[in-house]
Amino acid sequence: MSEVTVPVVYELAVGGFGGYLIGFALKKVTKGLAFIFAVVILAMVYLAFSGLLDINYIGFATDVKNSLNYAGQAFVGIAPFLSNLPLIGSFIVGLFVAYKMA
């Protein structure tokens, strides 16, 4: 019994702590990036409205559609990750806890 529980507890602790640290850092970084993103979008809208910038909406929609197709293909190789399920699960829980608390 001890041969199984010690590695699982270790994976849970490492994953949870790592997820917490990354979630905390991610929360701080996303606040700054959201502000910068909003300023850039507002500048682009202003430039498009004033006629200084022309936006190709058809090309943008095509690029988004192609990106979504690539994302769908990424789920094919999910089998190797199932062996690390305790580590991944505790990492995700730690990430969300830190993101909500920070």
ABEGO torsion letter per residue (X at the ends): XAAAAAAAAAAAAAAAAAAAAAAAAAAAAAAAAAAAAAAAAAAAAAAAAAGABBBBAAAAAAAAAAAAAAAAAAAAAAAAAAAAAAAAAAAAAAAAAAAAAX
